[in-house]
Amino acid sequence: MHIDFAPMIPLTALAILGLCALLVAALHIYERRRGAVLRLMGLGFLVAILANPALREDITEPLTDIALVLVDRSESQTIGDRTRATDQALAELEAKLLAFDNLETRIIKVGSDGPDNNAGTRAFKALGNELASIDPDRLAAVFAITDGRIHDVPELTDEAGEKIDLAIAGPLHTLLTGRPDEVDRKLSLVKAPRFGIVGQQIEFSLRVDDYGVADPDDITAVDIVRVTASRDGERAQDFYLATGAEHQLTMDLTHGGESIVEFRVEPLDGELTDLNNTAVILINGIRDRLRVLLVSGEPHAGERTWRNLLKADPAVDLVHFTILRPPEKQDGTPTNELSLISFPTRQLFAQKLDEFDLVIFDRYRRRGVLPIIYLSNIARYVAEGGALLTAAGPSFASPYSLFRTPLAEVLPARPSGQVIEAGFKPSISVDGSRHPVTTNLPGANNLEQDLEAEWGRWFRLVGVEKLSGDTVMEGPDGKPLLILDHFGDGRVAQLMSDHAWLWTRGYEGGGPQAELLRRLAHWLMKEPELEEEVLRAIITGEEMTITRRTMANSVPLISVTTPSGAEEFLSLDKDNPGLWSARHPVGELGLYRITDGDRTALAIAGPVNPKEYKDVRATKELMAPVARETGGKTHWLKDGGVPDLRLIEEGRRAHGRGWLGLERNRATIVTDTRTTSLLPPLLALILALGLFILGWRREGT
């Protein structure tokens, strides 16, 4: 209730009038005239009438106080029994808050802030957004139910040491899940490359820390632990590291494309969780140069085509030799005129064979140019992981065939002695429709619709009997044309015709020889995108896509293991021949393991090494300074659950032994206003006139 003024004339005029009245009254008093005081009172009433004073009374209604409950639902809160403790504490706290009249409770649930930015738990960001929407005078208290691993706790002072206003107008109480005596082992990937050269070693730094076990500066607490490294789901090697120190390690990069390298440290007895016992590197393997050795057994129309295709790729280093003259031919030509460059057989096939990524024999026939021991070296080279491609000419069906050498051990087909000299269109076989080398080749035949290929014809096919491998392309009457096979750790491709060059020349429209050769070379060198038996998983947003490429007619159930260890089983749907897939929602950050019992794939949701798992022990150290600054308290839920709650007056202590306080704000809102005039104009005018008359009579007596 207070007095308001609503002047009947402008304030300036009212002020001038009041000043004039004072001057006149002061002059009369100074001259000691009778009735001066009465005139002064009359003038005062006139000014008061013009000022129009009124008594205003605001009609208010009380507002409810607000208690904010911040509930941490991040990944670290799923460890152990923290989820159960959080749910129980929330239910207990809500029940106690309901017991207070005139109190509103608002729940704020907080998870990890975004799967890709690795920002961790952003609880104060969510709290700030909620505080911005309420009147600070209504805030009774903030309760945070968390393990204490909050990653955006505000600073209390700036760089100059000045205090920063937290904009929290009430006490912040922290209710901690977990225990203060937890122990945990953490594997950290300190440094790792994003790219690497295939065939070379990659360098990385690892560190293993045991938290809560002993003083980290105590050298007697150092332990030697085993760290197992796996590459693309398969165990690669073991390292033995001392805890509490950074270690520089190396590993071979074996193939191009993306590699997932996983490190896992053995668990610590009694540790909180093994979720952070794993570190992962995503490395893109890049081939520096592809080294190819092409040996042409004799000059022919397609020889230059092979050479041009390989030389057109700037990433290929090609070594090409053509045998122009067999040793048995003797016509008296001087040796120094037979060749510009001698054939360095010993260097290529004995000393430097392992340096080549791919060896190609084009229409080669056994003539004694390459001793048997060198062909044995090539068989060993393939068995140890090398790649061999043979393009057969008529000589493959003759007594001079490569099959009559030690290479027969690695070749997937033997000659039948038949050579077909007739036009035919190469076609994709049933197996070829499933194999990534030949599936969806431009212009290929369609098996389902019984459509012929759109490419040009070839005119020679060497008859063979397939011994092993997959026939992915066929000639007339279903005869094998292109056979792909695995031998030891290496791979072999056998093309049973020397007429592929007709496609490059554009005969009858040509065909995809360049694409076929590119795919063949990449498959032979084990590029992941051309594996015929592979399981892959890719996570995009909150969904994981699982694909299984196989030469089989069916696929088994897929097992998906989440970062927390839960296992689910999925069935895959057939998309195309040889390709099966399924989609699965992703609800956790971290590493997912997918397996069909034979092959394993890894997929990462969110950042490679989430901040959420950097240290998962419950702690009060992060939240305690904020609690003290706002007058709140940190309390371990293990010590009796949620404490009692009390209403306190503003400025009083907000916590005590066994209790937490909520400020009683008594905030109100004005709903109406009631105004009463203090000086009715008519009455004031009568009084003023009466005073003027009395003053006049007083002066006249």
C-alpha positions in Angstrom: 0.0 0.0 0.0 1.5 3.4 -1.0 0.6 6.9 -2.1 0.5 7.9 -5.8 0.1 11.3 -7.4 -1.8 12.1 -10.6 -1.3 15.9 -11.1 -4.2 17.8 -12.9 -1.7 20.2 -14.5 1.8 19.6 -15.8 4.4 19.0 -13.1 6.4 22.1 -14.2 3.3 24.4 -13.8 2.5 22.7 -10.5 6.1 23.3 -9.2 6.0 27.0 -10.3 2.6 27.5 -8.6 3.8 25.8 -5.4 7.0 28.0 -5.4 4.9 31.2 -5.9 2.6 30.2 -3.0 5.7 29.7 -0.8 7.1 33.1 -1.8 3.8 34.9 -1.1 3.4 33.1 2.2 7.0 33.8 3.2 6.5 37.5 2.4 3.4 37.7 4.5 5.1 36.0 7.4 8.2 38.2 7.1 5.9 41.3 7.2 4.1 39.8 10.2 0.7 40.1 8.7 -2.2 38.6 10.5 -3.7 35.5 8.9 -0.4 34.7 7.0 -0.4 31.1 8.3 -4.0 30.6 7.4 -3.3 31.8 3.8 -0.3 29.5 3.6 -2.5 26.6 4.6 -5.1 27.5 2.0 -2.5 27.7 -0.7 -1.2 24.3 0.4 -4.6 22.9 0.0 -4.9 24.3 -3.5 -1.5 22.8 -4.5 -2.6 19.5 -3.0 -5.8 19.5 -4.9 -3.9 20.0 -8.2 -1.4 17.3 -7.2 -4.3 14.8 -6.8 -2.8 12.4 -4.2 -4.4 8.9 -3.9 -3.8 5.8 -1.8 -3.0 2.7 -4.0 -3.3 -0.9 -2.7 -1.9 -3.8 -4.8 -3.9 -7.1 -4.7 -1.4 -10.0 -4.8 -1.4 -13.8 -4.9 1.5 -15.9 -3.6 3.7 -17.8 -6.1 4.9 -21.3 -5.6 8.6 -21.8 -5.0 10.5 -24.0 -7.5 12.8 -26.9 -6.7 14.9 -28.1 -9.7 16.1 -31.7 -9.8 19.0 -32.4 -12.2 19.1 -36.1 -13.0 22.3 -37.4 -14.6 21.5 -40.1 -17.2 24.9 -40.2 -18.9 26.8 -43.4 -19.8 28.9 -43.3 -16.7 25.7 -43.4 -14.6 24.9 -46.9 -16.1 28.0 -48.5 -14.4 27.4 -50.8 -11.5 24.3 -50.1 -9.5 24.3 -46.3 -10.2 21.1 -46.5 -12.3 19.2 -48.2 -9.5 20.6 -45.8 -7.0 19.6 -42.8 -9.2 16.0 -44.1 -9.7 15.7 -44.8 -6.0 17.0 -41.4 -5.0 14.8 -39.6 -7.5 11.7 -41.3 -6.2 12.6 -40.6 -2.6 13.4 -36.9 -3.3 10.1 -36.4 -5.2 8.1 -37.9 -2.3 9.8 -35.5 0.2 9.3 -32.5 -2.0 5.6 -33.3 -2.4 5.2 -32.9 1.3 5.8 -29.2 1.1 2.9 -26.8 0.3 3.5 -24.1 -2.2 6.4 -25.9 -3.8 6.7 -26.9 -7.5 9.2 -29.6 -8.6 10.8 -29.6 -12.0 12.9 -32.6 -13.3 15.8 -32.0 -15.7 17.2 -35.1 -17.3 20.8 -34.8 -18.7 22.6 -37.3 -20.9 25.9 -37.0 -22.9 25.8 -33.9 -25.0 25.8 -35.2 -28.6 27.3 -38.5 -29.9 29.9 -36.8 -32.1 31.3 -33.8 -30.2 32.7 -35.7 -27.2 31.7 -33.0 -24.9 30.7 -35.4 -22.1 28.0 -34.6 -19.5 26.8 -31.0 -20.0 24.6 -30.7 -16.8 25.2 -27.0 -16.2 24.2 -26.2 -19.8 20.8 -27.8 -19.2 20.5 -26.2 -15.8 21.3 -22.8 -17.3 18.6 -23.2 -19.9 16.0 -24.0 -17.2 17.1 -21.2 -14.9 16.6 -18.7 -17.8 13.0 -19.6 -17.9 12.1 -19.0 -14.3 12.0 -16.0 -11.9 15.2 -16.2 -9.7 13.0 -15.1 -6.7 11.1 -18.4 -6.9 14.1 -20.8 -6.8 14.1 -22.7 -3.6 17.0 -25.1 -4.3 18.7 -27.2 -7.0 19.3 -31.0 -6.4 21.7 -32.8 -8.6 21.6 -36.6 -8.6 24.9 -37.7 -10.3 28.1 -39.6 -10.0 29.9 -36.3 -10.0 31.4 -36.7 -13.5 30.1 -33.4 -14.9 32.2 -32.0 -17.7 30.9 -28.4 -17.8 31.3 -27.4 -14.2 31.6 -23.5 -14.3 34.7 -21.7 -13.1 34.3 -19.7 -9.9 36.9 -17.1 -10.7 38.1 -15.4 -13.9 41.7 -15.0 -15.0 42.0 -11.9 -12.9 40.9 -13.8 -9.8 37.5 -12.0 -9.6 34.5 -14.1 -8.6 32.1 -15.1 -11.4 28.4 -14.9 -10.7 26.9 -18.4 -11.1 23.4 -17.0 -11.6 22.0 -19.7 -9.2 19.7 -17.9 -6.7 19.5 -20.8 -4.3 21.5 -23.6 -2.8 22.7 -26.4 -5.1 22.8 -29.8 -3.3 24.6 -32.7 -4.9 23.4 -36.3 -4.2 26.2 -38.6 -5.3 25.8 -42.2 -6.6 28.6 -44.7 -6.4 31.2 -44.8 -3.6 34.3 -42.7 -2.8 36.6 -45.7 -2.5 36.1 -47.1 -6.1 39.1 -48.5 -8.0 39.4 -48.6 -11.8 41.9 -49.3 -14.6 42.0 -47.0 -17.6 43.7 -47.6 -20.9 44.4 -44.3 -22.7 45.4 -43.8 -26.3 47.7 -40.7 -25.9 48.7 -40.4 -29.6 47.7 -42.2 -32.8 47.9 -41.4 -36.5 44.8 -41.1 -38.7 46.6 -42.4 -41.8 49.3 -44.9 -42.6 51.3 -46.4 -45.5 50.4 -50.0 -46.2 53.3 -52.3 -45.5 54.9 -49.8 -43.0 54.7 -49.5 -39.3 52.4 -47.1 -37.5 53.4 -45.5 -34.3 51.2 -44.8 -31.3 51.4 -44.0 -27.6 49.5 -45.9 -24.9 49.2 -45.4 -21.1 47.6 -47.6 -18.4 46.6 -46.0 -15.1 45.2 -47.7 -12.0 43.0 -45.2 -10.1 42.3 -45.5 -6.5 44.8 -48.3 -5.8 47.7 -46.3 -4.4 49.5 -43.0 -4.6 50.3 -42.6 -8.4 53.8 -41.2 -7.4 54.6 -44.4 -5.5 56.9 -46.4 -7.8 56.3 -49.5 -5.7 52.7 -49.5 -6.9 53.8 -49.9 -10.6 52.4 -53.0 -12.2 53.2 -54.8 -15.5 50.1 -55.5 -17.4 49.3 -57.2 -20.8 47.7 -55.2 -23.5 46.3 -57.2 -26.5 46.1 -55.5 -29.9 43.5 -56.6 -32.4 43.3 -55.5 -36.0 39.8 -55.6 -37.6 38.6 -58.0 -34.9 41.5 -60.4 -35.2 44.2 -60.7 -32.5 47.5 -59.2 -33.8 50.0 -59.0 -31.0 50.5 -58.5 -27.2 52.4 -55.7 -25.4 53.6 -55.7 -21.8 53.4 -52.2 -20.3 54.2 -50.6 -16.9 51.3 -48.7 -15.3 51.5 -45.0 -14.8 53.8 -44.3 -17.8 53.4 -43.5 -21.5 54.8 -46.0 -23.9 55.7 -45.6 -27.6 54.7 -48.7 -29.6 54.5 -49.8 -33.3 52.4 -52.1 -35.4 52.3 -53.1 -39.0 49.6 -51.8 -41.3 48.6 -54.7 -43.5 46.0 -53.4 -46.0 44.5 -50.4 -47.6 41.3 -48.8 -46.6 40.0 -48.3 -43.1 41.5 -50.5 -40.3 40.1 -50.6 -36.8 42.9 -51.3 -34.3 41.7 -52.2 -30.8 43.8 -52.3 -27.6 42.5 -54.1 -24.6 44.3 -54.2 -21.2 43.7 -57.1 -18.8 41.3 -56.2 -16.0 42.2 -55.1 -12.5 40.9 -57.1 -9.5 37.8 -55.4 -8.1 37.8 -52.6 -10.6 34.6 -50.6 -11.2 34.2 -51.5 -14.9 36.1 -52.7 -17.9 34.4 -50.3 -20.3 37.5 -48.1 -20.3 39.9 -50.9 -20.6 39.7 -50.6 -24.4 41.1 -48.0 -26.7 40.5 -47.9 -30.5 42.3 -46.3 -33.4 40.6 -45.8 -36.8 43.4 -45.7 -39.4 43.1 -45.3 -43.2 45.6 -47.3 -45.0 47.1 -45.7 -48.1 49.2 -47.6 -50.6 52.3 -45.6 -51.4 52.8 -47.2 -54.9 51.5 -50.4 -56.4 54.4 -52.4 -57.7 53.4 -54.7 -60.6 55.6 -57.2 -62.4 54.2 -58.0 -65.9 55.8 -60.8 -67.8 54.6 -61.3 -71.4 55.5 -64.6 -72.8 55.5 -63.4 -76.4 54.5 -60.3 -78.4 50.8 -60.3 -79.3 48.0 -57.8 -80.0 46.9 -57.6 -76.4 50.3 -57.0 -74.8 50.3 -53.3 -75.2 46.7 -53.1 -73.8 47.9 -54.6 -70.5 50.8 -52.2 -70.4 48.7 -49.1 -71.2 46.1 -50.0 -68.7 48.7 -50.4 -65.9 50.7 -47.4 -66.9 47.6 -45.2 -67.1 47.4 -45.4 -63.3 49.8 -43.0 -61.7 49.8 -45.0 -58.5 51.3 -48.1 -60.3 55.0 -48.7 -60.7 55.2 -51.2 -63.6 58.1 -53.5 -64.5 57.3 -55.1 -67.8 59.3 -57.6 -69.7 58.4 -59.3 -73.0 60.2 -62.5 -74.0 61.0 -61.7 -77.7 63.3 -64.6 -78.5 63.3 -68.0 -76.9 66.6 -69.5 -75.9 66.3 -72.4 -78.3 66.2 -70.1 -81.3 69.8 -69.9 -82.7 70.4 -67.9 -85.9 73.8 -66.3 -85.3 72.5 -63.0 -84.1 75.1 -61.4 -81.7 74.0 -61.5 -78.1 74.5 -57.7 -77.6 71.9 -57.1 -80.4 69.2 -59.4 -79.0 67.8 -56.9 -76.4 68.3 -53.3 -75.2 67.9 -54.5 -71.6 68.7 -58.0 -70.4 66.0 -59.9 -68.5 67.2 -59.6 -64.8 65.6 -62.9 -63.8 67.7 -63.4 -60.7 67.0 -59.9 -59.3 63.2 -60.1 -60.1 62.4 -63.7 -59.1 65.0 -64.4 -56.4 66.1 -61.1 -54.7 63.2 -58.6 -55.1 60.1 -60.8 -55.7 58.6 -60.0 -52.3 58.7 -56.3 -53.1 56.0 -56.7 -55.8 52.3 -56.4 -54.9 51.2 -58.2 -58.0 52.8 -60.6 -60.6 51.1 -61.0 -64.0 51.9 -63.7 -66.5 50.4 -62.8 -69.9 50.5 -65.7 -72.5 53.6 -67.1 -70.9 54.9 -70.5 -72.0 57.6 -72.6 -70.5 60.7 -72.1 -72.6 63.5 -72.3 -70.1 63.8 -68.5 -69.8 62.7 -68.8 -66.1 64.4 -71.7 -64.3 62.2 -74.0 -62.3 63.6 -72.6 -59.0 62.2 -69.2 -59.9 58.8 -70.5 -60.6 59.0 -72.3 -57.2 59.8 -68.9 -55.7 56.6 -67.5 -57.2 54.5 -70.3 -55.7 56.1 -69.6 -52.3 55.5 -65.8 -52.8 51.8 -66.5 -53.3 51.6 -68.9 -50.3 53.1 -66.2 -48.1 50.6 -63.5 -49.1 51.5 -62.5 -52.7 49.1 -62.0 -55.7 49.3 -63.8 -59.0 47.2 -63.2 -62.2 47.7 -65.3 -65.3 46.1 -64.5 -68.7 46.3 -67.8 -70.6 46.9 -68.2 -74.3 46.9 -71.3 -76.5 50.2 -72.4 -74.9 48.5 -73.1 -71.6 46.9 -76.1 -73.3 50.2 -77.3 -74.7 53.1 -79.3 -73.2 54.8 -75.9 -72.5 52.0 -74.9 -70.1 52.6 -73.1 -66.8 50.6 -75.9 -65.3 53.6 -78.2 -65.9 55.7 -76.2 -63.5 55.8 -75.7 -59.7 53.1 -73.0 -60.3 50.6 -75.9 -60.7 50.4 -75.9 -56.9 48.7 -72.5 -56.8 46.7 -72.5 -60.0 43.0 -73.3 -59.5 42.4 -74.9 -62.9 44.3 -77.4 -65.1 44.2 -77.4 -68.9 42.0 -79.9 -70.6 43.9 -79.6 -73.9 41.0 -78.0 -75.7 41.2 -74.5 -77.2 37.9 -73.0 -78.5 38.4 -70.7 -81.4 34.9 -69.2 -81.8 33.1 -66.0 -81.0 31.4 -65.7 -77.6 30.2 -63.1 -75.2 31.8 -63.5 -71.7 29.0 -63.8 -69.1 28.8 -63.4 -65.3 28.2 -66.7 -63.6 26.0 -67.4 -60.6 29.0 -67.1 -58.3 30.1 -64.1 -60.2 26.8 -62.3 -59.5 27.8 -62.6 -55.8 31.5 -61.8 -56.1 32.5 -58.1 -55.7 35.0 -58.4 -58.6 32.3 -59.1 -61.1 29.0 -58.0 -59.6 27.3 -55.1 -61.3 30.0 -54.8 -64.0 28.8 -52.2 -66.6 26.9 -54.0 -69.4 26.9 -57.4 -67.7 24.3 -60.1 -68.4 21.3 -60.3 -66.0 20.8 -63.8 -64.7 17.4 -63.1 -63.1 15.9 -61.7 -66.3 17.9 -64.0 -68.7 19.4 -61.0 -70.5 22.6 -61.3 -72.6 25.6 -59.0 -71.9 25.9 -55.8 -73.8 29.6 -56.0 -74.4 31.6 -57.3 -77.4 32.7 -60.8 -78.2 36.0 -62.6 -77.6 37.2 -65.3 -79.9 39.4 -67.7 -77.9 38.9 -69.7 -74.8 41.4 -72.2 -73.3 39.5 -75.2 -71.9 40.3 -76.1 -68.3 39.0 -78.3 -65.4 38.4 -76.3 -62.3 40.2 -77.7 -59.2 39.3 -75.0 -56.7 38.1 -71.4 -56.3 35.1 -69.6 -57.7 34.3 -69.3 -61.4 33.0 -65.7 -61.7 33.0 -65.4 -65.5 32.0 -68.0 -68.1 32.5 -68.6 -71.8 30.3 -70.7 -74.1 28.4 -73.6 -72.6 29.3 -72.4 -69.1 33.0 -73.1 -69.5 35.3 -71.3 -66.9 36.6 -68.0 -68.1 37.8 -66.2 -64.9 38.6 -68.2 -61.8 39.5 -66.6 -58.4 41.0 -68.6 -55.6 42.8 -68.3 -52.3 46.1 -70.1 -51.8 47.8 -70.0 -48.4 47.9 -66.3 -47.4 47.8 -65.2 -51.0 45.4 -65.0 -53.9 45.3 -66.2 -57.6 43.3 -65.1 -60.5 43.2 -67.2 -63.7 41.8 -65.7 -67.0 41.4 -68.4 -69.6 41.6 -66.2 -72.7 44.0 -63.7 -74.2 41.3 -61.7 -76.0 40.4 -59.2 -73.3 42.2 -56.6 -75.3 39.3 -56.6 -77.8 37.2 -54.7 -75.2 39.9 -52.0 -74.9 39.9 -51.7 -78.7 36.2 -51.1 -78.7 35.4 -54.1 -80.8 31.6 -54.6 -81.1 31.2 -51.9 -78.5 34.0 -53.1 -76.2 33.6 -53.8 -72.6 34.7 -52.9 -69.0 38.3 -54.3 -69.2 39.8 -51.4 -67.2 37.2 -51.7 -64.4 37.6 -55.5 -64.4 41.4 -55.2 -64.1 41.1 -52.6 -61.4 38.8 -54.8 -59.3 41.0 -57.8 -60.0 44.1 -56.0 -58.8 42.4 -54.7 -55.7 40.9 -58.1 -54.8 44.3 -59.8 -55.3 45.9 -57.2 -52.9 43.1 -57.8 -50.3 41.5 -54.4 -50.4 38.6 -54.6 -47.9 36.0 -53.1 -50.3 36.4 -56.1 -52.6 36.4 -58.9 -50.1 33.9 -61.7 -51.0 33.5 -62.9 -47.4 33.2 -59.9 -45.2 31.1 -58.5 -42.3 30.8 -54.8 -41.9 29.0 -52.4 -39.6 28.6 -48.6 -40.0 27.0 -46.3 -37.5 25.3 -43.2 -38.8 23.6 -41.0 -36.2 21.6 -43.4 -33.9 21.4 -46.3 -36.3 23.8 -49.1 -37.2 23.8 -50.7 -40.7 25.2 -54.2 -40.8 26.1 -55.8 -44.1 27.3 -59.3 -44.8 28.8 -60.2 -48.2 29.2 -63.9 -48.9 29.3 -66.5 -51.6 27.0 -68.7 -49.6 23.2 -69.0 -50.2 22.3 -68.0 -46.6 23.7 -66.3 -43.6 23.4 -67.2 -39.9 22.1 -64.9 -37.1 24.3 -61.9 -36.3 25.3 -61.3 -32.6 25.6 -57.6 -31.6 27.4 -56.9 -28.3 27.0 -53.3 -27.0 29.7 -51.4 -25.1 28.1 -52.3 -21.8 28.3 -56.0 -22.7 24.6 -56.7 -23.5 24.1 -59.1 -26.4 21.4 -59.1 -29.1 20.8 -61.3 -32.1 19.6 -60.1 -35.5 18.6 -61.8 -38.7 19.7 -60.3 -42.0 17.6 -59.6 -45.1 18.9 -60.4 -48.6 19.3 -57.2 -50.7 21.2 -58.5 -53.8 22.9 -61.7 -54.7 25.7 -62.3 -52.1 24.7 -59.2 -50.1 22.6 -59.2 -46.9 21.9 -56.4 -44.5 20.0 -55.3 -41.4 19.6 -52.0 -39.4 19.8 -51.8 -35.6 19.3 -48.8 -33.3 22.2 -47.5 -31.3 21.6 -46.5 -27.7 25.1 -46.4 -26.2 28.4 -44.6 -26.9 31.5 -46.8 -27.5 32.6 -49.9 -29.3 30.1 -52.4 -30.7 31.1 -56.0 -31.7 29.3 -57.7 -34.4 29.9 -61.4 -35.3 28.3 -64.3 -37.1 30.5 -66.8 -35.4 33.0 -66.8 -38.3 33.8 -63.2 -38.9 33.8 -60.2 -36.6 33.2 -56.5 -37.3 33.7 -53.5 -35.1 31.7 -50.2 -35.1 32.1 -47.1 -33.0 29.2 -45.0 -31.8 30.3 -41.4 -31.0 33.9 -40.4 -30.5 36.6 -43.1 -30.7 37.5 -42.7 -27.1 34.6 -41.0 -25.3 35.3 -38.4 -22.6 32.5 -40.0 -20.7 34.7 -43.0 -20.0 37.9 -41.1 -19.3 37.5 -41.6 -15.6 34.3 -43.3 -14.4 34.9 -43.2 -10.6 32.3 -41.3 -8.6 33.7 -38.1 -7.2 32.6 -35.0 -5.2 35.6 -32.9 -6.1 34.1 -31.4 -9.2 30.7 -30.4 -7.7 31.8 -29.5 -4.1 33.1 -26.0 -5.0 29.9 -25.0 -6.7 27.9 -26.4 -3.8 29.9 -24.4 -1.3 29.6 -21.2 -3.4 25.8 -21.5 -3.5 25.4 -22.6 0.2 24.6 -26.2 -0.8 26.1 -29.5 0.2 27.5 -32.7 -1.4 26.1 -35.9 0.1 26.8 -39.6 -0.7 23.6 -41.5 -1.2 25.3 -44.6 0.3 25.1 -42.8 3.6 21.4 -43.3 4.3 19.9 -42.1 1.0 18.3 -38.7 0.6 18.5 -36.5 3.8 15.6 -34.8 5.4 14.4 -31.5 3.8 13.7 -28.3 5.6 12.3 -24.9 4.7 14.7 -22.0 5.6 14.5 -18.3 5.4 16.6 -16.5 2.8 20.1 -15.9 4.0 20.1 -18.7 6.6 22.3 -21.7 6.5 21.0 -24.2 3.8 22.2 -27.5 5.2 23.1 -29.3 8.4 23.7 -32.7 9.9 21.2 -35.0 8.2 19.2 -32.3 6.4 19.2 -30.1 3.3 17.5 -26.7 3.1 15.1 -25.1 0.6 14.7 -21.3 0.7 11.2 -19.9 1.5 11.0 -17.0 -1.0 7.4 -15.8 -0.4 7.3 -14.5 -4.0 4.0 -12.9 -5.1 2.3 -11.7 -8.3 0.1 -8.5 -8.5 -3.4 -9.5 -9.8 -5.3 -6.2 -9.2 -4.9 -2.6 -7.9 -7.3 -0.6 -5.7 -7.0 3.2 -5.6 -8.6 5.6 -3.0 -8.4 9.4 -3.3 -6.8 11.0 -0.2 -8.1 14.5 -0.8 -11.5 14.7 -2.5 -11.4 17.9 -4.7 -14.7 19.4 -3.4 -13.8 19.0 0.3 -10.3 20.3 -0.3 -11.7 23.3 -2.1 -14.1 24.1 0.7 -11.3 23.9 3.2 -9.0 26.1 1.1 -11.7 28.8 0.7 -12.5 28.5 4.4 -8.8 29.1 5.3 -8.6 32.0 2.9 -11.7 33.6 4.5 -10.4 33.1 8.0 -7.1 34.6 7.0 -8.8 37.6 5.4 -10.9 38.2 8.6 -7.9 37.7 10.8 -6.0 40.3 8.8 -9.0 42.8 9.0 -9.4 42.7 12.7 
